[in-house]
Amino acid sequence: MHTDVHIPVRSALSNYITAYWETTAPGITREVILPQGIVEMVFNLSDPMQGILPYKNAMILAPDYFLQGWNSHIVHVHYTGPQHLFGIRLQPYMVKPFLGILPSASKDTLIDLSLIKPGFRNLWHRLNEAPGFTERVAIIENEFPVLTESICTRTQYFCHLLSYTGEHPFQSIDELSRQICYSSRQLNRKAQGLFGVCAEELVIHKKFRRAVEMMHGNQQSLTDIAYQAGFYDQAHFCRTFKNFTGFTAKQYQAQKSELPFHIFS
């Protein structure tokens, strides 16, 4: 597998695009994606792919380009040909100014981007024709609009605290509310609007993501990982992990790839 990542630090689009990525994996036929707590646009630059969304039984054909939101459980992906995906990771609070829909509308599902903006069809063709990752990033940087909408600083801080797992996890909703200067009720409304889940699930989800990333770092016991990620104990961590994935943390350790949150076969 080959992966490219670009963080647009000095870009005019950096207020709503947090990262570009591209993956190619000729020998991959199946993939399991763990919940990552992100909202992103994905462009399939290869053969059609199918998938099973969280808590669904039926396999669906994925659109050639789609918006993928907050997933509360794993996604199964089946590739009919070589994997080649190009992705654009978005700030959740900028999805509505950019695409005109709430990010929570994409929770546990895929939204065909052509239904939002028909012009994405032409963009998909151009990304397919571009010779490489650098050129694809340049196309987006030149074509996407510069957004100047004024966003509440507390909303930005809220998303920052939840998105970056390097930050210390919160032990309670009250603690998170004090940090952002929201009441618990305001915090829940904001969480529902941005992600489609309650604030309590966001706090637990952040600890889960922190633990997954630690499992890809230095060799540590699950007990050490559990405590450092903010769980009460290993049992609490293992229950949470299974609730989000359907399998155990040890099973993930045995099957994990070099790319966190992804299992390939």
C-alpha positions in Angstrom: 0.0 0.0 0.0 1.1 3.5 -0.8 -0.3 6.5 1.1 0.2 10.3 0.5 -0.9 13.0 2.9 -0.8 16.8 2.6 -1.7 19.2 5.4 -2.7 22.6 3.8 -1.2 24.8 6.5 -0.6 27.9 4.3 -3.6 27.4 2.0 -6.5 29.8 1.5 -8.7 26.7 2.0 -7.1 25.7 5.3 -10.0 27.1 7.3 -12.2 24.2 6.1 -9.8 21.6 4.6 -7.7 19.9 7.2 -5.9 17.3 5.0 -5.7 15.7 1.6 -4.9 12.0 1.3 -4.5 9.4 -1.4 -4.1 5.6 -1.1 -3.3 3.0 -3.7 -3.2 -0.7 -2.9 -3.3 -3.1 -5.9 -3.6 -6.3 -3.9 -6.4 -5.2 -1.5 -9.8 -6.7 -2.0 -11.4 -6.1 1.4 -11.1 -3.4 4.1 -12.6 -2.8 7.5 -12.6 0.9 8.6 -12.9 1.7 12.3 -14.8 4.8 13.4 -12.4 7.8 13.0 -14.6 10.8 14.0 -14.1 12.7 10.8 -16.1 14.2 7.9 -14.5 13.9 4.4 -15.1 13.8 0.7 -13.8 10.7 -1.1 -13.2 10.3 -4.8 -12.8 6.7 -6.1 -10.3 6.8 -9.0 -10.4 3.1 -9.7 -13.1 0.4 -10.3 -16.4 0.5 -8.5 -16.4 -0.5 -4.8 -19.1 -1.8 -2.5 -19.6 -1.5 1.2 -21.7 -2.3 4.2 -22.4 0.8 6.3 -22.7 0.8 10.1 -25.5 -1.4 11.5 -26.6 -2.4 8.0 -26.8 -5.9 6.5 -27.1 -5.1 2.8 -24.1 -4.3 0.6 -24.4 -1.1 -1.4 -22.5 0.3 -4.4 -20.6 3.3 -3.4 -20.9 6.5 -5.5 -17.8 7.5 -7.5 -17.5 10.5 -5.2 -19.2 11.0 -1.9 -19.4 12.7 1.5 -18.7 10.4 4.4 -19.5 11.6 7.9 -19.2 10.4 11.5 -19.4 6.6 11.7 -20.5 5.1 15.0 -19.4 1.6 14.0 -17.2 -0.1 11.4 -17.6 0.0 7.7 -16.8 -3.0 5.4 -15.5 -2.2 2.0 -15.1 -4.6 -1.0 -13.0 -3.6 -3.9 -13.7 -5.0 -7.4 -10.3 -3.8 -8.7 -7.2 -2.0 -7.4 -7.8 0.4 -4.6 -7.2 4.1 -5.6 -8.9 6.7 -3.4 -8.4 10.5 -3.1 -9.8 12.2 0.0 -10.4 15.7 1.3 -10.9 15.9 5.1 -13.2 18.8 6.2 -13.7 20.8 9.3 -17.2 19.7 10.5 -18.4 23.2 11.3 -17.5 24.3 7.7 -19.5 21.6 5.9 -22.7 23.6 5.9 -21.1 26.8 4.5 -19.3 24.8 1.9 -21.9 22.1 0.8 -25.1 23.5 2.2 -25.9 20.6 4.5 -25.3 19.8 8.1 -22.5 17.4 8.7 -24.8 15.3 10.9 -26.7 14.4 7.7 -23.8 12.2 6.7 -23.7 10.2 9.9 -23.3 6.4 9.3 -24.0 6.9 5.6 -22.5 8.1 2.2 -24.0 11.0 0.4 -23.5 11.2 -3.4 -21.8 14.5 -4.0 -23.4 14.9 -7.4 -26.7 15.3 -5.6 -25.2 18.3 -3.7 -23.3 19.9 -6.5 -23.6 18.4 -10.1 -20.3 20.1 -10.9 -18.4 17.5 -8.9 -18.8 15.2 -11.9 -16.4 17.2 -13.9 -14.1 17.5 -11.0 -14.0 13.7 -10.6 -13.0 13.4 -14.3 -10.2 15.9 -13.8 -8.9 14.2 -10.7 -8.8 10.9 -12.7 -6.9 12.5 -15.5 -4.3 14.2 -13.2 -0.9 12.4 -13.3 -0.4 12.3 -9.5 -1.3 13.3 -5.9 0.5 16.7 -6.1 -1.5 17.7 -9.2 -4.8 16.5 -7.7 -4.2 18.7 -4.6 -3.4 21.6 -7.0 -6.7 21.1 -8.8 -8.6 21.4 -5.5 -6.6 24.4 -4.3 -7.4 26.2 -7.6 -11.0 25.2 -8.0 -12.6 25.2 -4.5 -14.0 28.5 -3.2 -12.4 30.6 -0.4 -14.9 30.7 2.4 -15.0 33.8 4.6 -18.0 32.9 6.8 -17.6 33.9 10.4 -17.7 30.9 12.7 -18.2 30.9 16.4 -14.8 30.5 18.2 -16.3 28.2 20.7 -17.5 25.9 17.9 -14.1 25.9 16.4 -12.5 25.1 19.8 -15.0 22.4 20.4 -14.1 20.6 17.1 -10.4 21.2 17.7 -10.5 19.5 21.1 -12.4 16.5 19.7 -10.5 16.1 16.5 -6.9 16.0 17.7 -6.3 12.9 19.8 -3.1 14.3 21.2 -5.1 16.5 23.5 -5.8 15.2 27.0 -9.2 13.3 26.9 -12.1 14.6 28.9 -13.4 12.6 31.8 -16.9 14.1 31.9 -19.3 16.3 30.0 -19.1 18.8 32.8 -15.4 19.2 32.3 -15.8 19.6 28.5 -18.6 22.1 29.1 -16.4 24.3 31.3 -13.5 24.2 28.8 -15.8 25.5 26.0 -18.0 27.7 28.1 -21.2 25.9 27.0 -23.9 24.5 29.2 -24.5 20.8 29.0 -27.6 21.4 27.0 -25.8 23.7 24.6 -23.0 21.1 24.2 -25.5 18.4 23.4 -27.2 20.6 20.8 -23.9 21.4 19.2 -22.8 17.7 19.2 -26.1 16.7 17.5 -25.9 19.4 14.9 -22.3 18.7 14.0 -22.0 14.9 14.4 -25.4 13.5 15.0 -24.5 12.1 18.4 -24.8 13.2 22.0 -21.9 14.9 23.7 -21.2 11.9 26.0 -20.6 9.7 23.0 -18.1 12.3 21.6 -16.1 12.1 24.8 -16.0 8.3 24.8 -15.2 8.3 21.1 -12.2 10.6 21.6 -10.8 8.2 24.2 -11.4 5.3 21.8 -9.5 7.0 19.0 -6.7 7.9 21.2 -6.4 4.3 22.3 -6.4 3.1 18.7 -3.5 5.5 17.7 -1.5 4.4 20.8 -1.9 0.7 19.6 0.1 1.8 16.6 2.9 3.4 18.6 5.3 1.9 21.1 4.5 -1.6 22.3 2.4 -1.1 25.4 0.0 -3.4 27.3 -3.7 -2.8 26.8 -3.9 -1.8 30.5 -1.4 1.0 30.0 -3.2 2.1 26.8 -6.5 2.1 28.6 -5.3 4.4 31.4 -3.4 6.7 29.2 -6.4 7.1 26.9 -8.6 8.1 29.8 -10.6 4.9 30.5 -11.3 3.8 34.0 -9.6 0.5 33.5 -8.8 -2.1 30.9 -12.2 -3.7 31.1 -13.9 -0.3 30.4 -11.6 0.1 27.4 -12.2 -3.4 26.1 -16.0 -3.0 26.4 -15.9 0.4 24.6 -13.7 -1.0 21.8 -16.0 -3.9 21.2 -19.1 -1.6 21.2 -17.5 0.6 18.4 -16.1 -2.3 16.3 -17.7 -5.6 17.1 -14.4 -7.3 17.8 -11.8 -7.2 20.6 -8.8 -4.9 21.0 -6.5 -8.0 20.9 -8.1 -9.0 17.6 -7.4 -5.6 16.2 -3.8 -5.7 17.4 -3.3 -9.0 15.6 -4.8 -7.8 12.3 -4.0 -4.0 12.2 -2.2 -2.5 9.2 0.3 0.2 9.1 -2.5 2.7 8.7 -4.4 3.3 12.0 -8.2 2.5 11.9 -7.8 0.3 8.8 -7.6 -3.5 8.4 -6.9 -4.9 5.0 -7.2 -8.4 3.5 
